[in-house]
């Protein structure tokens, strides 16, 4: 019997896959538990329509992320903090501080988890920080740290 999986099933396939399984397994296990449904013409059309809608939504999100990346790449953020001799800071600048400065100075909100900071900034100077807005979409933000 050919079925459409509703949930991921180890050893059989992922949700949305059309797979062939034995009749008994489908009728007695998969369909009653809601793990799969029979692959009729109507169900296959619905599945294809759902995949199209998901692809369109993904494309819209990627376009919005690319637009935000263009905005962010042209910006620079200045962070003033306390520091000592030789450009060393008292404390450090984290991704949370960068996200807060971006929101305060340019009214652009970015989740601190999307800021790809290897380690906190502990010196004054100019830095280019990558911000991952979406898979395959990364913006480069210029951050200036002053005392």
C-alpha positions as CSV (number, residue, x, y, z in Angstrom):
1,X,0.0,0.0,0.0
2,X,1.2,3.5,-0.8
3,X,0.9,6.0,2.0
4,X,1.8,9.6,2.8
5,X,3.6,10.0,6.1
6,X,2.2,12.6,8.4
7,X,5.1,12.3,10.9
8,X,8.8,11.3,10.7
9,X,9.1,7.5,11.0
10,X,12.5,6.0,11.7
11,X,13.5,3.5,9.0
12,X,10.6,4.5,6.7
13,X,10.8,8.2,5.8
14,X,10.1,11.8,6.8
15,X,6.8,13.7,7.1
16,X,5.4,14.4,3.7
17,X,7.1,11.5,2.0
18,X,5.1,9.1,-0.2
19,X,6.3,5.6,0.6
20,X,5.2,2.0,-0.1
21,X,4.6,-0.2,3.0
22,X,2.9,-3.5,3.5
23,X,-0.9,-3.5,3.6
24,X,-1.1,-4.8,7.2
25,X,1.5,-2.4,8.6
26,X,-0.4,0.5,7.0
27,X,-3.9,-0.6,8.0
28,X,-3.1,-1.8,11.5
29,X,-0.3,0.6,12.6
30,X,0.3,3.7,10.6
31,X,-3.2,4.9,9.7
32,X,-5.0,4.2,13.0
33,X,-2.2,6.1,14.9
34,X,-2.3,9.0,12.6
35,X,1.3,8.5,11.4
36,X,0.2,8.1,7.8
37,X,-2.8,8.4,5.5
38,X,-3.6,6.6,2.3
39,X,-2.1,8.1,-0.9
40,X,-5.2,8.9,-2.8
41,X,-5.2,11.4,-5.7
42,X,-6.9,14.0,-3.5
43,X,-4.4,13.5,-0.7
44,X,-1.4,13.7,-3.1
45,X,-2.8,17.0,-4.6
46,X,-3.2,18.4,-1.1
47,X,0.3,17.4,-0.2
48,X,1.7,19.1,-3.3
49,X,-0.3,22.2,-2.6
50,X,1.0,22.4,1.0
51,X,4.6,22.0,-0.3
52,X,4.0,24.9,-2.8
53,X,2.7,27.1,0.0
54,X,5.6,26.3,2.2
55,X,8.1,27.0,-0.6
56,X,6.4,30.4,-1.3
57,X,6.5,31.3,2.4
58,X,10.2,30.3,2.6
59,X,10.9,32.5,-0.4
60,X,9.1,35.5,1.1
61,X,11.1,35.1,4.4
62,X,14.4,34.8,2.5
63,X,13.5,38.0,0.5
64,X,12.7,39.9,3.7
65,X,16.0,38.7,5.2
66,X,18.0,39.8,2.2
67,X,16.3,43.2,2.4
68,X,17.2,43.5,6.1
69,X,20.8,42.4,5.3
70,X,21.2,45.2,2.8
71,X,20.0,47.7,5.4
72,X,22.3,46.4,8.1
73,X,25.3,46.0,5.9
74,X,25.4,49.8,5.2
75,X,25.2,50.7,8.9
76,X,27.7,51.1,11.7
77,X,27.1,51.1,15.4
78,X,29.1,52.9,18.1
79,X,29.3,51.5,21.5
80,X,30.9,53.6,24.3
81,X,32.1,51.9,27.4
82,X,34.7,52.2,30.2
83,X,38.2,51.1,29.6
84,X,41.8,51.3,30.8
85,X,45.2,51.8,29.2
86,X,46.2,50.3,25.9
87,X,42.6,50.1,24.6
88,X,41.6,47.4,27.1
89,X,38.0,47.4,28.3
90,X,36.6,47.0,31.8
91,X,34.3,44.0,31.0
92,X,33.5,43.1,27.4
93,X,31.0,43.8,24.6
94,X,28.7,40.8,23.9
95,X,26.2,40.0,21.2
96,X,23.5,41.3,23.6
97,X,25.2,44.7,23.7
98,X,25.5,44.8,19.9
99,X,21.8,43.9,19.5
100,X,20.8,46.6,22.0
101,X,22.9,49.3,20.3
102,X,21.5,48.4,16.9
103,X,18.0,48.7,18.3
104,X,18.7,52.0,20.0
105,X,20.7,53.7,17.3
106,X,18.9,52.5,14.1
107,X,15.6,51.0,15.3
108,X,16.4,47.6,13.9
109,X,15.7,44.6,16.1
110,X,17.9,41.6,15.7
111,X,17.9,38.5,18.0
112,X,21.1,38.3,19.9
113,X,21.4,34.6,18.9
114,X,21.7,35.6,15.3
115,X,24.8,37.8,15.9
116,X,27.8,35.5,15.1
117,X,30.3,36.7,17.7
118,X,33.1,34.2,18.3
119,X,34.1,35.7,21.6
120,X,33.2,38.9,23.4
121,X,35.0,42.1,22.3
122,X,37.5,43.1,24.9
123,X,39.4,46.0,23.1
124,X,38.6,49.3,21.5
125,X,38.6,49.6,17.8
126,X,36.5,48.8,14.7
127,X,35.1,45.4,14.1
128,X,33.0,43.8,11.4
129,X,30.5,41.4,12.9
130,X,28.5,38.9,10.8
131,X,24.7,38.6,11.5
132,X,23.0,35.5,10.2
133,X,19.5,36.6,9.4
134,X,18.4,33.5,7.5
135,X,20.2,30.4,6.2
136,X,22.5,31.6,3.4
137,X,21.7,35.3,4.2
138,X,24.4,37.1,6.3
139,X,24.8,40.8,6.9
140,X,28.1,42.5,8.0
141,X,27.7,45.1,10.7
142,X,30.4,47.6,11.5
143,X,30.9,48.0,15.2
144,X,33.1,50.8,16.7
145,X,34.0,50.4,20.4
146,X,35.3,53.6,22.1
147,X,36.2,54.5,25.6
